[in-house]
Amino acid sequence: MLAEPARHLEMIATLRHAGARGPWLGLLREVLSLAGPDAQFMRHSERPWSSATFCGARHVVALTYEGAEAIAQGEAFIAALPDHEFTLRGALVADATVTFAEHSLLDEQRLSIEAEILVLDDT
């Protein structure tokens, strides 16, 4: 397992303390761990998803990386996400992909990423 930076762990602990529950919290923890210590968490959204045989949710996680070293972490995240083996209690990840990536080099080096992750209920 990848080491998680303290600020990511603090954010997850704050969410749990506020009463947050569900597979999305474990998903967010794994995404942030995979994203690396320089990833800046921007937002998370979730919408229900279902097919004839499965139900679950589609999650979008937005991250930003600033600076050359951080951008290298972001590029590593882009490469690793599709093959990452998520371990979520009561759920499984059917698909994980980066749907948006934008490099900005004008004022400061920045990489903005949106990842979309389909999580199916495993019940």
C-alpha positions in Angstrom: 0.0 0.0 0.0 1.2 3.5 -0.8 2.0 5.9 2.1 -0.7 8.5 2.6 0.3 12.1 3.5 -1.0 13.4 6.8 -3.3 16.0 5.2 -5.1 13.2 3.3 -5.5 11.1 6.4 -6.7 14.2 8.3 -9.3 14.9 5.6 -10.6 11.3 5.7 -10.7 11.4 9.6 -12.7 14.7 9.5 -15.2 13.3 7.0 -15.7 10.2 9.2 -16.1 12.3 12.3 -18.7 14.3 10.5 -20.7 11.1 9.9 -19.6 10.3 6.4 -20.1 6.6 5.6 -20.2 4.4 2.6 -17.9 2.9 0.0 -17.1 6.3 -1.4 -15.0 7.2 1.6 -12.8 4.1 1.2 -12.6 4.9 -2.5 -11.5 8.4 -1.9 -8.9 7.2 0.5 -7.4 4.8 -2.0 -7.5 7.4 -4.8 -5.7 9.9 -2.7 -3.1 7.3 -1.7 -2.5 6.3 -5.3 -2.5 10.0 -6.3 0.6 10.7 -4.2 1.5 13.2 -1.5 1.6 16.3 -3.7 -2.0 15.8 -5.0 -4.4 18.5 -4.1 -7.9 17.2 -3.6 -10.4 19.5 -5.3 -13.8 17.7 -5.3 -15.7 14.5 -5.3 -19.1 13.8 -6.8 -21.2 10.6 -7.0 -24.3 9.7 -9.0 -26.2 6.5 -9.0 -25.6 4.0 -11.8 -27.4 0.8 -12.7 -27.7 -1.8 -15.5 -30.0 -4.8 -15.9 -27.8 -6.9 -13.6 -25.8 -4.5 -11.5 -26.2 -1.3 -9.4 -23.7 1.1 -7.9 -22.4 4.6 -8.4 -20.2 6.6 -10.8 -17.7 8.7 -8.9 -15.7 11.7 -10.2 -12.6 12.8 -8.3 -10.8 16.0 -9.3 -7.1 16.5 -8.4 -4.6 19.2 -9.1 -0.8 19.0 -9.1 1.5 22.1 -9.0 5.2 22.1 -9.8 7.4 19.8 -11.8 7.7 17.1 -9.1 4.0 17.1 -8.4 3.2 16.9 -12.1 5.4 13.8 -12.3 3.2 12.2 -9.6 0.1 13.2 -11.5 1.4 11.6 -14.6 2.2 8.4 -12.6 -1.4 8.5 -11.3 -2.8 8.7 -14.8 -0.8 5.7 -15.8 -1.5 3.6 -12.7 -5.3 4.3 -12.2 -6.8 2.0 -14.9 -4.9 -1.1 -13.5 -5.1 -0.3 -9.8 -6.7 -3.1 -7.7 -9.1 -1.3 -5.3 -10.1 -3.0 -2.1 -13.4 -1.7 -1.0 -15.6 -3.4 1.6 -19.0 -4.4 0.0 -18.1 -3.0 -3.4 -15.9 -3.5 -6.4 -14.5 -1.2 -9.0 -15.6 -2.1 -12.5 -13.8 0.7 -14.3 -11.4 3.5 -13.4 -10.2 6.0 -16.0 -8.9 9.6 -16.3 -11.5 11.5 -18.3 -9.8 14.9 -18.2 -6.2 16.1 -17.9 -5.0 19.6 -18.6 -1.4 20.8 -18.4 -0.8 24.5 -17.8 2.7 25.9 -18.2 2.0 29.7 -18.5 2.0 31.2 -15.0 3.0 28.1 -13.0 3.3 24.4 -13.9 0.0 22.8 -13.1 -1.8 19.5 -14.0 -5.5 19.2 -13.4 -7.1 15.8 -13.5 -10.6 14.3 -13.3 -10.9 10.6 -12.8 -14.2 8.7 -13.2 -14.6 5.4 -11.2 -17.5 3.0 -11.5 -18.2 1.3 -8.2 -20.6 -1.7 -8.1 -22.4 -2.9 -5.0 -21.1 -6.4 -4.1 -24.2 -7.7 -2.4 
